[in-house]
């Protein structure tokens, strides 16, 4: 499993567009059906599970699961066709 750690990222722009761009980049990089664990902080990316799922679908991935603990969010993403 590939892990992408963006917990300490400091983005000066729009967090939504940053995360969407990150997901699209991951979707291009990984092979079909591979799982990626994307780690972000809840205080920087305060989105509902449904928003994360829509972002993933737009990036040609699907959310396998979302884990929220200790102010962190772990998105488990899988590339789809």
N, C-alpha and C positions, 0 to 999 in steps of 0.2 A: 504494500500500500504506500502510495506517495503521500507525503505530508507537506502542506504549504502553510507556513506559520506567518500570519499577518497580525499577530497580537500586539506587536510593538510598532506597527507602522504608524507614521504620522503624515496624514495626507492633508494638504492645505486646501484641496478642492472639495467637490461634492462627494461625500462618502458613498452614495448610491452608485454614481458613475464609476468611481474607483473600484468598487466591489464587482460591478457588472463587467468592467474591463478585465479584471482579474479572472473572473469565471470564464469569460470568452477565451482568454489566453490559455487557461488550463484545458479547456475543451479542445483547443487546437493541438495542444502538446501531447495529451495522453491517448492511449489506444482505446478502442471500443471495449466496454465492459470493465475497464480498470476502475478501481476505487481511489478517490483522492479525499484525504482529510484536510479540510480547509479550516484553519483556526483563526478566529477573530474575537475582538472584545465586544461585549454587549453594549457598553457605554458609547462606542463609536458607531456601531451598526445596529441600531434599535429598530429592527424590522420584524414583522410577524413571520411565522413559518410559511405562510402562503406567499408572501413577497419573495422569500428565499427560493421557494419552489418555482415561482414564475421566472425569476432571474436565471435559475438553472435551466429551465426549459428553453428560454431564449438563447442560452449558450450551448444548446444541444446536449444537455446533461439532465439527469434526474437526481433528486435528493433521495438517498437511501435512508438516511436518518439525520435528525438534528438533536444534538445533546447540548443542554445549557447547564453549566455548573460553575460556581464561584466567579460569576461575572464574565465567563468565557463562553463562546459558542463554537461548537464543532460541527461543521457541515460535512457529511459524508456524501460525496457526489460520484456518480457513475456516468460515463459517456454513453450516449445512445446514438442511433443513426438518425 
